[in-house]
């Protein structure tokens, strides 16, 4: 559904991305992982159309991003940024309603807003002022907003782009957010591309993981294929232990650290 082919991004003399290629199909979650400065968020911005690449091509549904009508693209693709700047005293419900801008039906919009707030677990915050919320609550509000943006009766696949969506969330709401993304993939055929620093979350919820380093895709594959001791040592420069989760069998990663002095 979403294809980035040989993406390069250069600022001045600094190469941020060098020939990165990523594909995300409908019905799957792909996680972009890698150390700080690897180019994960920049690649996500290029793939969302937020910034233009220096070279390479991004296509959605077989069409180059620049060929899409803006309103059609807004109904098909939504992005949750790591930090969303909003300083006006809107109520939570009003912020979620912003996601309905591309949709003309006011009656349906009200129903969708309520449904999305309920799915994300912020119904009790609906009448609170956004500026009074904690960082984690704000992130959940914006998750409801992008979900509202992509909710309609169309059977066309949707694209959800998430830039470190769990960074401000506690353990419960990390699971809620990624379980919701997983459900959208499986039940509605969404394609989800998510930037994650937490490899255990990536291992638990993604279908494929793309590991970047220094602006290049070094490894891509299933969590079991990619999250190995040699690979993670190469990518992150640290020794880890990788073991199967006792229930799911998916990889669990922990640092191979010495026992601290008592």
KENU-641077 format. One line per 3 residues: for each residue x, z, y of N, C-alpha, C, O. Coordinates in steps of 0.001 Angstrom, whole numbers, plus 500000, padded with zeros to 6 digits. Layout:
N
X:Z:Y:X:Z:Y:X:Z:Y:X:Z:Y  ...
***
This chain:
262
500823:500000:498791:500000:500000:500000:500861:500000:501265:500666:499172:502154  501821:500940:501339:502735:501020:502476:504132:500678:501977:504622:501270:501015  504765:499720:502640:506082:499266:502215:507010:499240:503421:506714:498604:504433
508126:499934:503303:509200:499850:504284:510368:499140:503605:510869:499595:502577  510790:498034:504182:511802:497195:503543:513044:497102:504421:513016:496526:505508  514147:497689:503919:515456:497587:504568:515398:498018:506040:515788:497274:506940
514901:499236:506253:514730:499744:507611:516054:500243:508176:516741:501061:507564  516391:499739:509340:517534:500235:510095:517042:500760:511441:516127:500200:512046  517667:501843:511895:517327:502396:513209:518611:502905:513836:519273:503799:513309
518944:502321:514966:520198:502625:515647:519902:503062:517066:519128:502417:517774  520518:504159:517484:520421:504630:518865:521828:504632:519440:522679:505417:519023  522065:503740:520405:523415:503602:520940:524367:503167:519846:524173:502123:519223
525386:503959:519614:526346:503643:518555:526077:504421:517267:526827:504315:516297  524991:505208:517272:524696:506060:516110:523644:505411:515222:522553:505067:515677  523982:505251:513968:523033:504717:512996:522262:505868:512370:522840:506702:511672
520957:505916:512618:520095:506970:512069:519600:506579:510682:519568:507406:509771  519214:505313:510527:518777:504782:509238:519545:503510:508947:519780:502695:509839  519935:503347:507694:520691:502155:507327:520175:501522:506047:520603:501888:504952
519259:500575:506182:518764:499836:505021:517889:500646:504089:517957:500465:502873  517055:501550:504637:516189:502399:503812:514931:501640:503400:514271:501021:504235  514604:501689:502117:513403:501040:501592:512580:502056:500809:513105:502758:499944
511280:502130:501119:510364:503078:500470:509018:502391:500281:508559:501652:501152  508391:502643:499139:507054:502132:498863:506148:503289:498485:506544:504177:497731  504928:503277:499011:503917:504280:498669:502660:503546:498242:502105:502757:499006
502211:503806:497022:501013:503152:496507:499788:504033:496703:499899:505252:496833  498623:503402:496722:497368:504156:496779:497272:505066:495562:497580:504654:494444  496842:506311:495786:496657:507248:494692:497890:508020:494312:497918:508635:493245
498926:508013:495155:500130:508773:494822:500672:509507:496051:500433:509123:497196  501411:510580:495760:502125:511338:496781:503609:511065:496615:504170:511252:495535  504238:510622:497691:505677:510406:497709:506271:511376:498721:505822:511436:499866
507280:512134:498300:507937:513105:499174:509278:512566:499638:510085:512098:498835  509508:512636:500950:510815:512331:501514:511577:513637:501664:511124:514538:502369  512714:513751:501018:513512:514975:501041:514964:514640:501365:515388:513488:501271
515708:515660:501744:517115:515488:502048:517562:516517:503058:516727:517212:503636  518863:516635:503286:519377:517643:504214:519009:517333:505655:518519:516248:505966  519254:518307:506535:519028:518090:507960:519829:516887:508439:520995:516721:508081
519187:516048:509254:519864:514882:509784:519930:513701:508852:520620:512723:509139  519212:513773:507718:519247:512667:506760:518442:511469:507220:518647:510362:506723  517512:511672:508179:516695:510562:508678:515265:510577:508194:514553:509584:508347
514824:511684:507610:513486:511758:507016:512382:511547:508055:511529:510673:507896  512406:512350:509115:511350:512253:510123:511416:510937:510879:510384:510385:511261  512624:510431:511098:512755:509129:511759:512155:508025:510903:511455:507150:511413
512426:508063:509606:511846:507059:508713:510325:507159:508717:509636:506138:508714  509796:508383:508724:508339:508549:508765:507775:507966:510056:506722:507330:510036  508462:508174:511177:507996:507617:512458:507995:506100:512436:507082:505469:512969
509009:505515:511826:509042:504059:511712:507906:503570:510827:507243:502584:511149  507680:504259:509708:506651:503821:508767:505246:504041:509308:504298:503408:508845  505102:504936:510287:503793:505142:510916:503555:504181:512068:502424:504030:512529
504623:503525:512539:504505:502663:513697:504733:503383:515004:504571:502796:516074  505112:504663:514933:505343:505440:516147:506557:504932:516912:506561:504923:518143  507585:504511:516188:508753:503894:516805:509065:502602:516053:508724:502457:514879
509715:501670:516740:510060:500385:516127:511468:500456:515555:512375:501019:516167  511634:499885:514390:512956:499870:513764:513854:498843:514443:513376:497904:515079  515150:499035:514298:516118:498065:514795:516110:496813:513922:516285:495699:514415
515907:497007:512640:515824:495890:511696:514961:496328:510520:514758:497522:510296  514458:495356:509776:513599:495658:508638:512135:495462:508976:511783:495095:510098  511288:495711:507990:509853:495428:508139:509032:496516:507475:509369:496987:506389
507944:496914:508139:506985:497847:507559:505649:497135:507448:505169:496553:508421  505048:497178:506268:503738:496549:506071:502772:497548:505448:503165:498418:504671  501519:497404:505799:500442:498241:505280:499360:497321:504741:498813:496492:505470
499058:497473:503462:498053:496607:502857:498425:495142:502903:497551:494280:502983  499736:494847:502853:500188:493465:502843:500343:492836:504215:500753:491680:504321  500018:493584:505281:500154:493072:506650:501164:493897:507421:501206:495120:507283
501975:493242:508227:502903:493963:509079:502124:494897:510001:501034:494550:510456  502672:496078:510281:501973:497040:511119:501553:496446:512451:500453:496719:512931  502418:495632:513056:502103:495087:514374:500964:494077:514343:500454:493694:515396
500557:493641:513165:499444:492699:513043:498089:493408:512976:497046:492759:513047  498101:494724:512842:496849:495475:512723:496196:495683:514085:496878:495945:515076  494871:495566:514127:494100:495998:515291:494214:497511:515421:494168:498220:514416
494361:498017:516640:494643:499433:516852:493551:500328:516269:493865:501349:515656  492289:499975:516444:491205:500823:515947:491116:500763:514429:490855:501780:513787  491329:499588:513845:491342:499483:512384:492480:500313:511798:492317:500979:510775
493626:500263:512459:494765:501035:511985:494476:502529:512092:494843:503294:511200  493821:502954:513173:493500:504374:513354:492527:504872:512300:492549:506051:511946  491676:503995:511794:490737:504404:510745:491369:504359:509356:490793:504865:508392
492540:503762:509253:493203:503583:507958:494401:504500:507781:494702:504926:506667  495088:504805:508882:496328:505570:508835:496290:506726:509812:495918:506552:510973  496674:507910:509348:496758:509075:510243:498040:509822:509951:498509:509852:508813
498612:510434:510996:499887:511142:510857:499756:512553:511414:499254:512764:512518  500221:513509:510619:500313:514896:511053:501764:515183:511383:502621:515191:510499  502040:515421:512671:503409:515666:513094:503807:517102:512817:502962:517979:512642
505103:517322:512780:505619:518668:512540:505199:519614:513664:504866:520773:513417  505217:519116:514894:504789:519903:516040:503823:519060:516860:504159:517949:517270  502621:519587:517101:501629:518896:517914:501463:519652:519222:501054:520813:519232
501782:518987:520326:501726:519626:521631:500312:519522:522197:499827:518423:522467  499667:520645:522373:498324:520684:522952:498199:521986:523726:498148:523064:523135  498151:521886:525048:498193:523087:525879:496878:523383:526585:496746:524424:527227
495900:522481:526476:494605:522735:527106:493763:523648:526228:493942:523694:525011  492843:524376:526858:492041:525369:526128:490823:524732:525472:489682:525062:525796  491081:523818:524551:490000:523278:523738:489651:524272:522643:490507:525021:522173
488389:524274:522245:488017:525042:521067:488433:524267:519808:488612:523049:519841  488578:524989:518721:489059:524381:517483:488182:523213:517073:488691:522161:516688  486878:523384:517150:485977:522298:516749:486233:521045:517590:486172:519929:517074
486515:521223:518866:486768:520082:519741:488059:519361:519360:488142:518136:519449  489056:520119:518941:490312:519486:518512:490079:518638:517260:490570:517513:517167  489336:519175:516311:489043:518415:515094:488212:517182:515429:488390:516126:514822
487304:517315:516399:486477:516182:516821:487305:515034:517383:486867:513884:517343  488495:515323:517906:489360:514267:518430:489709:513247:517355:489934:512073:517652  489751:513696:516114:490030:512776:515027:488946:511746:514804:489172:510739:514133
487770:511986:515361:486645:511067:515165:486577:509977:516226:485630:509191:516235  487551:509912:517112:487523:508917:518184:487342:507488:517672:486607:506727:518302  487974:507078:516560:487795:505695:516106:486448:505428:515454:486173:504294:515062
485598:506448:515327:484342:506299:514601:483165:506438:515570:483102:507417:516314  482224:505474:515579:481183:505434:516608:479932:506261:516341:479114:506422:517246  479750:506794:515131:478482:507439:514776:478521:508932:515091:479163:509684:514358
477846:509395:516171:477952:510810:516549:477323:511768:515540:477811:512886:515374  476248:511354:514864:475609:512226:513881:476534:512434:512688:476766:513562:512255  477049:511343:512171:477987:511442:511046:479239:512204:511454:479794:512960:510656
479686:512013:512686:480906:512681:513148:480770:514191:513064:481694:514869:512616  479634:514727:513486:479431:516176:513447:479494:516697:512017:480057:517761:511759  478910:515938:511085:478937:516350:509686:480359:516320:509132:480769:517222:508402
481104:515280:509484:482471:515138:508991:483350:516263:509525:484160:516822:508786  483195:516598:510803:483996:517666:511405:483774:518978:510666:484734:519682:510351  482516:519314:510388:482224:520556:509678:482807:520539:508275:483349:521542:507812
482696:519389:507592:483228:519268:506232:484747:519441:506218:485290:520120:505347  485424:518830:507176:486892:518889:507198:487384:520294:507554:488380:520756:506998  486698:520974:508471:487081:522348:508777:486900:523234:507550:487717:524120:507297
485845:523002:506796:485602:523799:505591:486672:523527:504541:487140:524459:503888  487068:522269:504366:488048:521918:503334:489414:522542:503625:490148:522903:502705  489747:522664:504907:491035:523219:505294:490968:524733:505450:492003:525391:505557
489765:525287:505463:489596:526729:505554:489690:527287:506957:490248:528365:507159  489143:526557:507946:489203:527037:509333:487815:527151:509952:487689:527212:511175  486779:527181:509130:485417:527261:509672:485247:528473:510568:484578:528398:511598
485855:529602:510179:485701:530821:510967:486443:530745:512297:486252:531599:513163  487290:529725:512465:488029:529552:513725:487363:528553:514658:487882:528296:515744  486239:527989:514270:485657:526839:514965:485468:527056:516460:485681:526133:517246
485075:528249:516865:484795:528518:518275:485940:529231:518993:485809:529603:520159  487052:529420:518302:488227:530013:518938:488921:528974:519820:488849:527774:519554  489589:529447:520864:490396:528541:521671:491691:528230:520921:492350:529116:520377
492031:526940:520912:493214:526488:520184:494464:527234:520625:495298:527595:519794  494600:527465:521918:495817:528098:522441:495962:529551:522008:497038:530128:522163  494896:530163:521464:494967:531554:521021:495414:531684:519565:495562:532797:519060
495631:530555:518889:495904:530570:517454:497390:530755:517173:498239:530491:518024  497683:531215:515961:499065:531283:515491:499551:529877:515154:498762:528934:515087  500871:529747:514942:501431:528447:514589:500834:527879:513319:500548:526684:513248
500643:528720:512317:500069:528259:511058:498617:527843:511207:498189:526858:510606  497855:528585:512002:496456:528221:512237:496366:526888:512977:495508:526060:512669  497250:526682:513951:497251:525407:514676:497544:524241:513734:496933:523178:513840
498474:524447:512822:498816:523378:511885:497623:523035:510999:497394:521866:510689  496874:524038:510596:495686:523792:509773:494606:523061:510568:493886:522232:510012  494487:523358:511857:493531:522656:512709:493883:521170:512769:493005:520313:512666
495162:520876:512934:495566:519463:513017:495445:518768:511667:495211:517561:511620  495597:519491:510586:495348:518894:509277:493884:518500:509155:493572:517425:508642  492987:519356:509620:491560:519014:509618:491292:517813:510520:490466:516961:510193
491985:517742:511648:491802:516621:512580:492180:515289:511943:491421:514325:512042  493358:515217:511280:493765:513940:510681:492883:513603:509483:492633:512431:509205  492415:514622:508780:491484:514360:507683:490179:513781:508226:489613:512861:507637
489702:514323:509352:488488:513793:509982:488694:512346:510428:487773:511532:510363  489889:512039:510873:490186:510681:511328:490049:509674:510195:489639:508538:510433  490384:510063:508966:490392:509130:507843:489120:509166:507011:489011:508446:506019
488157:509991:507401:486942:510130:506599:485880:509141:507061:485410:509205:508197  485506:508227:506170:484388:507312:506431:483874:506800:505096:484352:507198:504034  482898:505917:505167:482269:505413:503946:483013:504223:503357:482609:503694:502321
484086:503799:503997:484838:502651:503514:485496:502960:502181:485950:504079:501942  485540:501959:501320:486218:502113:500039:487680:501690:500112:488394:501747:499111  488131:501265:501296:489530:500892:501457:490408:502134:501367:490024:503215:501812
491578:501966:500791:492501:503085:500664:492981:503539:502037:493099:502738:502964  493255:504828:502152:493729:505421:503393:495176:505881:503212:495636:506139:502100  495865:505971:504330:497255:506400:504338:497385:507665:505162:497029:507683:506340
497898:508729:504545:498109:510009:505216:499600:510293:505263:500263:510358:504228  500125:510461:506476:501545:510727:506697:501698:512155:507202:501071:512541:508188  502526:512930:506530:502671:514357:506831:504147:514677:507069:504990:514451:506200
504448:515205:508256:505826:515551:508591:505987:517065:508518:505593:517781:509439  506563:517548:507430:506751:518975:507182:505472:519774:507459:505477:520676:508297  504386:519451:506764:503093:520076:507049:503037:521553:506678:502134:522259:507127
503982:522041:505870:503927:523430:505411:504903:524340:506145:505015:525520:505814  505611:523805:507141:506700:524578:507761:506216:525844:508453:506968:526815:508535  504979:525862:508955:504462:527040:509661:503435:527810:508831:502787:528728:509335
503290:527436:507562:502226:528007:506742:502752:529060:505781:503893:528990:505324  501895:530046:505479:502242:531045:504468:502063:530448:503078:501639:529301:502939  502388:531229:502051:502369:530704:500681:501002:530160:500286:500906:529089:499688
499949:530897:500618:498599:530458:500252:498282:529120:500889:497829:528198:500211  498517:529006:502196:498096:527799:502895:499031:526627:502668:498635:525482:502889  500270:526876:502230:501107:525784:501737:500440:525134:500527:500359:523910:500426
499970:525973:499620:499300:525452:498424:497996:524755:498782:497674:523711:498215  497241:525324:499721:495974:524713:500142:496224:523318:500707:495522:522367:500361  497228:523198:501581:497501:521917:502229:497908:520855:501221:497393:519738:501258
498825:521189:500321:499303:520182:499380:498314:519929:498254:498250:518821:497721  497549:520939:497890:496485:520711:496909:495429:519772:497484:494873:518942:496765  495152:519906:498791:494210:519002:499443:494742:517578:499439:493999:516644:499138
496021:517398:499769:496615:516063:499732:496550:515470:498331:496257:514288:498155  496828:516305:497340:496762:515857:495942:495343:515442:495570:495144:514425:494907  494362:516225:495994:492964:515896:495693:492553:514584:496354:491848:513781:495743
492987:514355:497604:492661:513109:498294:493250:511914:497566:492630:510853:497504  494445:512081:497016:495051:511011:496223:494228:510699:494981:493914:509544:494694  493890:511749:494258:493264:511549:492954:491781:511162:493053:491296:510372:492242
491071:511703:494024:489627:511459:494092:489247:510350:495050:488214:509706:494867  490069:510111:496077:489719:509096:497075:490738:507970:497170:490580:507055:497979  491774:508030:496355:492757:506957:496351:493656:506905:497566:494210:505851:497880
493815:508039:498264:494719:508072:499414:496151:507815:498959:496534:508162:497842  496928:507205:499835:498378:507180:499696:498927:508235:500642:498562:508261:501817  499798:509105:500146:500344:510191:500960:501859:510110:500957:502492:510062:499903
502432:510096:502158:503883:510169:502329:504171:511439:503112:503685:511609:504230  504964:512334:502523:505158:513649:503119:506642:513983:503195:507376:513816:502221  507078:514459:504364:508427:514984:504532:508404:516462:504173:507618:517231:504726
509276:516857:503236:509340:518250:502813:510792:518699:502714:511642:517977:502193  511067:519899:503218:512363:520521:502999:512358:521332:501709:513389:521454:501047  511215:521880:501353:511106:522738:500185:511039:521882:498919:510015:521260:498635
512131:521858:498169:512181:521022:496970:511214:521486:495895:510732:520677:495102  510925:522786:495862:509978:523270:494857:508558:522788:495149:507805:522500:494219  508183:522697:496418:506886:522124:496757:506864:520632:496426:505871:520122:495908
507952:519944:496724:508029:518521:496389:507913:518316:494882:507211:517417:494419  508610:519160:494127:508574:519040:492666:507181:519316:492119:506738:518671:491169  506499:520273:492721:505197:520696:492208:504095:519691:492487:503181:519543:491676
504161:518985:493634:503002:518214:494071:503217:516703:494157:502241:515954:494194  504451:516241:494191:504652:514806:494398:504700:514048:493081:505045:514593:492033  504340:512768:493172:504489:511868:492030:505896:511280:491989:506476:511083:490921
506433:511004:493186:507802:510515:493283:508495:511207:494451:507853:511616:495418  509807:511330:494345:510621:511926:495403:511678:510911:495816:512330:510290:494976  511834:510757:497128:512883:509909:497694:513884:510832:498382:513532:511549:499319
515121:510814:497919:516171:511651:498503:517025:510822:499441:517624:509825:499038  517076:511246:500702:517883:510566:501700:519120:511391:502039:519110:512620:501972  520162:510694:502398:521362:511324:502946:522024:510324:503880:522245:509168:503520
522339:510788:505087:523010:509961:506091:522272:508645:506313:522890:507587:506430  520927:508725:506370:520125:507558:506706:519915:506558:505599:519367:505482:505837  520339:506887:504386:520191:505965:503268:519410:506618:502139:519491:507829:501934
518657:505809:501409:517977:506287:500212:519003:506337:499086:519502:505303:498640  519311:507543:498635:520317:507691:497577:519672:507719:496187:520223:507170:495233  518504:508359:496078:517818:508456:494786:516314:508385:495023:515815:508832:496055
515606:507823:494062:514145:507785:494111:513614:507763:492694:514112:507020:491849  512592:508588:492430:512013:508629:491099:511118:509836:490937:510787:510509:491913  510732:510108:489720:509888:511267:489451:510667:512547:489753:511898:512520:489785
509974:513666:489977:510698:514917:490205:511702:515240:489100:512820:515668:489386  511316:515043:487859:512215:515364:486753:513455:514478:486759:514540:514927:486391  513302:513218:487177:514427:512293:487170:515385:512533:488332:516592:512327:488203
514845:512967:489461:515639:513076:490688:516215:514473:490890:517349:514614:491348  515459:515488:490560:515875:516862:490857:516723:517426:489718:516270:518253:488926  517944:516958:489664:518897:517427:488661:520066:518105:489358:520287:517909:490553
520809:518901:488605:521938:519621:489197:522975:518698:489828:523382:518939:490964  523419:517649:489133:524429:516769:489749:523929:516071:491006:524660:515948:491988  522676:515612:490970:522122:514904:492126:522005:515835:493326:522384:515464:494437
521488:517032:493115:521309:517955:494225:522643:518461:494754:522772:518742:495945  523627:518579:493885:524971:518936:494354:525513:517848:495270:526129:518139:496295  525280:516592:494896:525752:515468:495708:525020:515394:497046:525640:515164:498084
523701:515588:497019:522901:515411:498232:523058:516583:499190:523196:516386:500397  523037:517806:498656:523010:518992:499518:524351:519728:499587:524536:520595:500441  525279:519391:498703:526571:520045:498737:526549:521493:498304:527343:522301:498785
525642:521830:497394:525545:523210:496919:525132:523194:495445:524420:522296:494996  525586:524195:494711:525241:524285:493295:523881:524943:493123:523578:525950:493763  523075:524367:492258:521733:524888:492009:521511:525035:490509:522250:524489:489689
520477:525785:490183:519976:525863:488815:518624:525172:488785:517792:525399:489664  518399:524345:487800:517126:523633:487642:516551:524014:486294:517208:523880:485262  515326:524485:486313:514669:524899:485067:513211:524458:485097:512666:524235:486178
512569:524326:483952:511164:523902:483933:510236:525044:484314:510463:526195:483942  509197:524715:485054:508161:525711:485368:507470:526111:484063:507174:525242:483243  507205:527406:483850:506644:527831:482563:505255:527286:482266:504844:527233:481107
504524:526876:483313:503169:526360:483095:503112:524846:483185:502564:524187:482301  503681:524288:484259:503551:522848:484496:504671:522037:483875:504506:520841:483631  505814:522669:483614:506968:521942:483107:507738:521190:484175:508759:520569:483880
507266:521237:485412:507966:520537:486492:509210:521326:486905:509297:522528:486657  510178:520642:487540:511423:521339:487883:511201:522472:488883:510398:522354:489809  511919:523557:488680:512006:524657:489631:513472:524814:489990:514334:524891:489114
513750:524860:491299:515137:524866:491768:515448:526184:492452:514665:526667:493270  516588:526765:492118:517069:527946:492803:518575:527817:493006:519244:527100:492262  519106:528503:493999:520532:528427:494268:521300:529156:493170:520901:530238:492741
522387:528568:492724:523254:529199:491732:524249:530103:492487:525393:529726:492738  523776:531289:492832:524579:532202:493648:525144:533336:492801:524554:533705:491785  526279:533888:493209:526842:535007:492460:526032:536272:492685:525306:536392:493672
526164:537221:491752:525476:538503:491914:526108:539236:493098:527329:539387:493129  525307:539701:494087:525879:540376:495240:526480:541717:494849:526032:542372:493909  527492:542101:495586:528113:543420:495339:527101:544523:495594:526320:544460:496542
527124:545536:494734:526192:546662:494900:526701:547621:495982:526055:548629:496267
***
